[in-house]
Amino acid sequence: MTTTGCATSVAPDNLQEQLQGGPEQPSPEQASRPLRGIFFGFAATVTVGLILTIWYLGVRIVTAGEVPQPSAAQSSAASAAISAGPPPSPARPVELTPLSPPALFLQTAGLGPRQDAAFVRLLKTKGFQSQIQKAGGRESRIVVGPFASRGDLEKAQRKLQASGILAIETTY
C-alpha cells in the first residue's frame, strides 16, 4: 500500500520550522544591531549636550570677570555733573521713619464662596480670628490672624494642625 495519495503524505512547507519550535531566530549580532544604534545615538546626544554646557559656562565665567567700559556719552554726562558742583540742598531735611513689620497671617485653602463662608464660621467657633480676602478677580483666600509675633503664629499653626487644618504662613 502506497501513501502518496493520503492526506498524511502531504507535508506542509513549514514542517521543518514546526519541528524545530517555530520560525528561525535572528542571530545575537542581528538582534543587537538596533540596540547598538539607539545606544550610540543617546551617547552622541549626551556628548553634544555636555559640550554645549561647558561652552556656555565658559563664556559666562569669562564675561563675569569683565568690567564694562562706559560709553563716551555716559562719561561726558558724568563729567558734566561733577563740574556743575554739588546738588542743591533741600529746604528741610528728610526724616526717615522706620517701617513697621509686615502683618503675619496664616493662609488656609479656599474652596468656593459658600464653603469659604462656612469654613470661616467654623474657624471663628474654634477661637481663631479669620476672614475671607479677595486676592484679585474671582480669587479669594481665607486668612487667620493677624498675629503680633512669630511665636503666636506658630502656636496657632500647631493648634490648627492638631484640628486637621493645613495653614501656611503669609504676610502682606
Secondary structure, 3 states (H helix, E strand, C coil): CCCCCCHHHCCCCCHHHHHHCCCCCCCHHHHHHHHHHHHHHHHHHHHHHHHHHHHHHHHHHHHHCCCCCCCHHHHHHHHHHHHCCCCCCCCCCCCCCCCCCCCEEEEECCCCHHHHHHHHHHHHHCCCCEEEEEEECCEEEEEEEEECCHHHHHHHHHHHHHCCCCCEEEEC
